[in-house]
């Protein structure tokens, strides 16, 4: 399934429940941030070694799957409400980042582009 078909499925799910009334761009952006925070919460206070071990933990993976699902659903819904093509959004950002982070300058480094 491509990303536009997936987006259509998300919007159909929403519309069958009459939730579009709650899905203005502001509230979708807020919800996206809240769900990202819930994803962060499952990593909070854990050491990297613990997280590596949790990659095999069914409960942890289920929770990460659910939170990431919420994030992606809100992102696709926000793109829909702003009439933005998710594929174009992603490809545009990759193009911007390609210019900001040229391989020869940043390979293996984690600094922000403003520091190069």
Residue, then its C-alpha position, 0 to 999 in steps of 0.5 A: x500500500x502506498x502512502x496516499x492509499x494509507x492516508x485515504x484509509x486514515x481519513x476514511x476511518x476518521x470520517x466514519x466516526x465524524x471526527x473531522x470536526x476535531x481535526x483542525x491543523x492546530x489540534x492535529x499539531x498538538x495531538x502529534x506533539x502529545x503522541x510523540x511525548x508518549x513515545x518518549x515516555x516509554x524510553x524515559x530513564x532507560x540506558x541504551x543497553x536496556x533499550x537494546x534488550x527491550x527491542x526483543x520485549x513484546x510488551x515494549x514493542x507493542x507500546x512503541x508500535x501503538x505510539x508510533x502508529x498514533x504519530x503517523x496517523x496524526x501526521x498523515x491527517x495533518x498533511x491531508x488537512x493542509x492539502x500536502x502530499x506526504x510523499x512530496x513533504x518527505x522528499x522535499x525535506x530529504x532534499x533540504x537536508x541533503x543540502x544542509x548536511x553534505x556527506x563530505x562534511x557530516x559523515x559520522x557526525x551529529x552536529x546541527x547544520x548551523x554548526x558546520 
